[in-house]
Amino acid sequence: MDFAASLTGVIERTTVLLLAGKQVRVIEDDEAITTQQAADLLNVSRPHLVKLLDRGDIPPLPKVGRHRRVARASVLKYKRTRDAQRESALKELAALSQHHGLGY
C-alpha cells in the first residue's frame, strides 16, 4: 500500500469517527513508553506488565538508565492478540453452553 492510500484511509476513518461523535487522537506507534503507561494501556498492574516483558510476551526496548521502556506498537499488538484470544474463548464457551443446554 502506498503512502497516499494509507493517508487517505486514515483521513476517511478519522472523519467517520468524528462524525459519529467519537474523539480521535493521533499517536506515534513506535513511541517509547514507560512500563506504567504500557500497563495502563493493557489495564493490568505494572508488576504484571514486567512479567510479560520478562517472559518475552512483549519485547522490551533498551533500558534508559535503570528504567525499562516499551514500544507502544508492541503493547498494542499484544493487546490485539490478547483481545482476539479472549473473544475466541468466549465464543467457544457460549457454544459449549448452548450445546449442553446451559444458555439462557
N, C-alpha and C positions, 0 to 999 in steps of 0.2 A: 504494500500500500504506500502510495507516495504521500509526501508531507501535506500537499493541498487537500487531498481526500481525507486525510486524518484530521486536519484542522476543520474542514467542513463538517465532519461527523461530530466533533467536539462542540462546535457552534450550534449545530442542529439540536443536539441533546441538551445543551445548556438552555436553549430557547424553550424547548418543551418543558423542562423542569421549572423555569422561571414563570412561564405562562400558567403552570399548574399551582403556582404559589409556593413552590419549594425554594429553599435557599441553596445557592450554589457557591462553592469555594474551589478555587484553582490552587493546587499544591504541586510541588515538585516531587515526583515519585522517588527519585534517588536521594532525597534529602536524608541526612543522618539525624536520627532522633535518639533521645535517651531511653534507657530501659523503662523508666516510669511512663514516658509518653507512649512507648510501644505497648506496655501493659494496659494503659488506658484505652488504646485503640482496640485491644482484644477483650477488654472488660475482664481482665484477670489481675491477680496480685503481681507485684514486681518480683517477689521470690519465685512465683510460678513461671514468669517470663524468663527469669535467669535459668531455671531448669530446662526450659525449651531451648535456650541458647546452648547450654552445656550438653544437651542430648543431640544437638545438631538439627533440630526441627526447624529452627530459624538460624540462618548463618549470621554470625556477628561481624561487625566491621572492626578494623583495628582499634584498640583502645586509645582514648585521648587521656593521657596521663594514666590514672588508675580507673577511669570511668569507661564503662562499656558504651558502645553506640551500635545502633541497628539501622539498616536501610529501611525507610518507610515502605518501599516497594516489596521488600522481603516479608515484612509484617503483614501487608495487605494480601500478598499471595498466600501466606499461611492461613490468614483469616478466610479467604475464599475457599480454600481446600477444606478447612475445618467445617465451615458452614455447609458445604456440599455433602460432606460425610454425615453431618447431623441430619440434614434433610433426607438423605438416603435411609438412614437408620429409622427415622420417624415414619417414612413411608412403609418400610418393611414391618415395623411394629404395628402400624394401622392395618396392613394386610393380614398379619397373623391374628390380630384381634377379630377382624371380620371373619376369617376362616374358622375360628374357634367360637364364633358367636358371642364374643365379648364386647362388641361395639354397642353404641347407644342407639 
